[in-house]
Amino acid sequence: MLSTLAAAAAAAAGVLMILLPSTPALATPPLRAVADDLSLTVRVGAAPLRIVSLSPGATEMLFAAGAGADVIATTEYSDEPPAARGIPRIGDVAAIDMERLVALRPGVVVAWPGGGNPAQRQRIAALGIPVYEQQVDRLADLPGSLRRLGALAGSTAIAERAALALEARLSALRHAYAGGAWGAERRPSVLLQIWNRPIYTVGGRQLMSDALTLCGARNVFSDLPEPAPLVDIEAVIRRNPDVILAAAPNGEGAAWVADWQRFATLEAVRRHRAIVFDDQGLSRLGPTVVAATEHLCRTIAQLKVADSPVLSRESW
C-alpha cells in the first residue's frame, strides 16, 4: 500500500514540475568595460565597487571624483582630503600586504604606473583582480583623469563638476602668466630643489616642471629626462638659475637656502631669490597640486621685485 502511494506522489510531483514554469538561475551581472589613464580596457562589475587605492594621488583623485565612500583600503601618506585619513592602510607605494588585499575582495585596484611596485601589480592582475592604472603627467591631464575615474565608480556627475572646476582654474593660470612670470615675455629660469646633499631636482617630464611652465617660468634642468635627476653644484653654477626654490620637507627649507649662500656668484643668491617653497601639495598627483601651482605662480611672480633676503614663503 505504501509503495503504491509513494509511486502516485512521485508521478504527481513530476506532472507538477512539467506544468510549473522553471525558475531561472540568478545571472551574474555583465562586466563593464572602462578605459584607464593608459587607454587600457579594464573590465569591472556594476557600481558601486569595492576600491583599493595604491597611491596617495589616486586616493585624492577618487575622492574628488565622488568615489571616496567606495575606497575600502589605501596606502600610507594618503591623507588628502582629510576624510581619507580614516581609511585602513595595507602598505605603502613600494609594497602592500597581499593577503590583506585578497581578503578585502576588491572589485578593482587603482594603481599608479609611474611608481610603486610593477611586479606586485602584475601579481594582483594574475589573481583576477582588475587593475586600473591612474596617472597624470601634465596638469592638463587632471580633468580627464577625474572623468575616467567617475566612469569607473559610477559617479560621472560629480566627477564632471570637479573636472570643469579644475579646467577653469588651469585656464585662469594660463591666461594670467601667458606673457611670462615677470611680464614682457620674461620667463625666469628656476632650479626646483627637491632634496639637499646630494641635490635632486625635477626633469622636464615631471609634473612639477609642467607647473613651472604654466607659471610662465622655465625649469633650468628641463632637458633632463629623469623625473628626479641628481645634479651637482657645478651644473647649477653653469646654468645659473634666476631663482632657486627649496621645495623641502616642512622645517628643513631654511637650512637648504643657507647652504646656497656659499655661492655668492649665482644670480639667484646675488639677487636674494633663493627661497623656501614648502607647499607639500606641489608634489602630489591629485587636485591639491593645482592649489599649490597657484601658490607657486604667485611666489615666482613676486620675486621679480625681490631685492632683500627671503628665507620662507610665509614672507609673501
Secondary structure as UniProt FT lines:
FT   HELIX           2..19
FT   STRAND          32..35
FT   TURN            37..38
FT   STRAND          41..44
FT   STRAND          51..53
FT   HELIX           56..64
FT   TURN            65..66
FT   HELIX           68..70
FT   STRAND          71..74
FT   TURN            76..77
FT   HELIX           82..86
FT   HELIX           98..104
FT   STRAND          108..111
FT   TURN            113..114
FT   HELIX           118..126
FT   TURN            127..128
FT   STRAND          131..133
FT   HELIX           139..141
FT   HELIX           142..153
FT   HELIX           156..176
FT   TURN            177..179
FT   TURN            181..182
FT   TURN            184..185
FT   STRAND          189..193
FT   TURN            196..198
FT   STRAND          199..200
FT   TURN            204..205
FT   HELIX           207..214
FT   TURN            215..216
FT   STRAND          218..219
FT   TURN            220..223
FT   STRAND          230..231
FT   HELIX           233..239
FT   STRAND          243..246
FT   TURN            250..252
FT   HELIX           253..260
FT   TURN            261..262
FT   TURN            264..265
FT   HELIX           267..270
FT   TURN            271..272
FT   STRAND          274..276
FT   HELIX           280..283
FT   HELIX           288..302
FT   HELIX           303..305
FT   HELIX           313..315
//
